[in-house]
Amino acid sequence: MLRRSLLLAALALAAAPALAQAPAAPQPGIVRVLLQTAEGPITVELYKDKAPVTVANFLKYVDGKRLDGTSFYRAARAPGAPPDFGLVQFGVRNNPKKLLPPIAHEPTSKTGLSHLSGTLSMARSTPGSAAGDIFVVVGDMVSLDADPKAPGDNLGFAAFGRVVEGMDIVKRILAAPVSPTAGEGAFKGQILAKPVTIATARRIP
């Protein structure tokens, strides 16, 4: 679960304009994965050289077909924020049949990555608790990066990839209706009324 304080701080930021870019062929150290969703295909690229632990974990879910049949289930938007600013979350939702053990935390201060629009990152509570749930940021949210100068839990979230095709679908999911009652704590009012199913998740050769 994302901590409420970090999420509210991130969603309060103004969205930075994003430049449209055609995805180039993946470079060495980059793995691409295709998510076939009920809203259409989403292609992501993973930076295994920069975030090896986190990428290896995600690929275990992909190669083990553990993401098949899961869904995008959360759309977090802050009141007053632009409509295309927030985050969407997908994954196994603690399903014991799909969940793998949690992994070591790779902070952005180590990986050199940042939570810019389209970034994939691991949902967590405490550092080292991330397992099988992932979020995508829509709009730049650098407040989710590690900040060694900040007090308390300052390790941020573990970014490990980004959406290279299908960001329009991600934004459509973010704009979808949410249930006013579903969810607990920071999740209340952020659970999609109709989750978007992920039929398959596969590496792209």
N, C-alpha and C positions, 0 to 999 in steps of 0.2 A: 504494500500500500504506500502511495506517495504521501509524504508528510504534508499536512495541511498548510503549515507555515510556508514551506518552500513553494508549494503549488500556488497559493494565493499571491505570493510575491512575484512569481513568474507570470501569472495571468494578468497582473496589473501593469505589466510593461506594454509599451506601444509596439505594435507589429512593425518590423522593418520590411521595406519593400524587397521582394525577391525577384531576381533576374531569371527569366526562363532560359533553361539550358538543355540542349539535346544531349542525352547521355552518351558519352564516348565509350569505346570498348574498354572493358575492365583491365586494369594494369596488374602486374604481379603483386601479390599480397592482398588482392581484392577478390571476394567471392560474391557472385550474384545469386539471388533467390527470387523465385516468382511465387507470389501469393495469389492464388485464384480465389477471389471473393465473390459473394453474391452480387456485389456492385460492379465487378469488373476486376481486371488484373492489376496488381501492384508489384513493381519490381524494386527490390532493395539491393544495395551493395554493402558488403561487410568488410571492415578493415582488420583483417586477421593479423597483420604485422603490427598494428598499433594497439589493438585490444585482443590479444590472442586467447585469453581465458574466456572472455565474454562471447567472442565469436564462436569458439569451439563449443560452448554451451548451447548457443542458439542452433548451431548445425546439428547437434545431437537431437534436438527437438525436430528439426527438419528431416534428417536422415532416418530417424526412428518413426516418422509419420505421426509424431505426437501433436503437431499443430493441425493435422487434418480433422475437420469437424469442430474446431474451436471457433472463436468469433471475436470480432471487434465488439466490445460490450460497454465501453465507457467513452463519453465525450465530455470533456471538462472545459467549460467556458466561464469567464468571469463577467458579472454584470457590468455593462458599460464598455467592455472590450470590443474591438472590431469583430465582425462575425467570422472572419477567417483567422482568428487567433485563439489558440488553446492547445489541447492535446487529446489524442485518441489512444485507447489502450486495448490490447488484445492478448490472448494467451490462454493458458490452461486453467486459470482460476482455482488453483489448489486441488484440481481433480487428482485423486490419489493414483488413478490408473495411468495418468500421463505425466505427473510431476516427477522431476529429477531432483537430486539434492542441491541445495544452494551452493553458490560459487563465491570465490574470493572477489572482493570489490576492486575494480580498476578505475580509479578516479581520473577525471579529465586532466588533472595536473600531471599525471603520469603518461596518459595516452596522447596528449596534445590535441584531442578532439574538443568540440564545443557544441552546445545545444543550439545550433542554428536551424532554421526552418527545414523540416523534412528529416531531422535526425532521429534515429532509432536509439532508444536507451532502455535500461532495465528498471522496472518498478521494484521498489524495495521498501523495507521499514528501516532496520538498522543496517549499517555496512556489513556486507557478507551474507545478507539474507535473500538476495535476488535469486530467482530460480527460473520460472517459466512464464512470466508476464512482462510484456514489452509495451512501451508507449512511443508514439510519434509526435513530435512537436510541430505545430503549425504556427509559424512566426518565430522569430529569434527569442530564445529564453536562456540567455547566458547566466541568469541567476540560478539555474540548475547545475551549472558547472561547479567543480570543487573550488573552494576559496580558503586556503590555509590561514588567512588572516582573520577569518570570521570566528566567533565563539561557538562552542558546542559542536554539534555534528556538522562539520564543514567540508565533508568529502563529496558532496553533491551526488549525482547519479552517473551511472556508467554508460556513456555514449559508445556506440560500437558500429554504427552504419548510418545509411540515409536512404530515403526514397529517391530513385532516379527516374521512375516512370509511374504514373498513377497518382500523383499528388492531388489531382482534381478529385479523385475518388476519396482520398483521405479527407479533403475539405468537405466533401459531401457527407461523409460519415460524421464529421464534427458538427455539421449543421442539422443533423437528423434529430427528431424529437426524443426527449428523455422522459423517463418516468418521474413524476413529482414525489413519489414515495419510496421507490426502490433504492437500496444501498444504505450503508451505515456510515456514520462519521463524515469524513471528507468526501465520501463517495455519494452521499445522499443528493439526489437531484442530478446525478451525473451518469446514471445507468441508462443506456439506450432502451427506449420502449420496444424496439425491434432490433436485437443484435444482428450484426452483419456477419454471416457465416463465412469462414475460410474453408473452402472445399479441400484444397490441397496446398502444401508448401513444398517446393522442390528446387534443388539447385539448378541453375542454368549452365549447361556445358560450355 
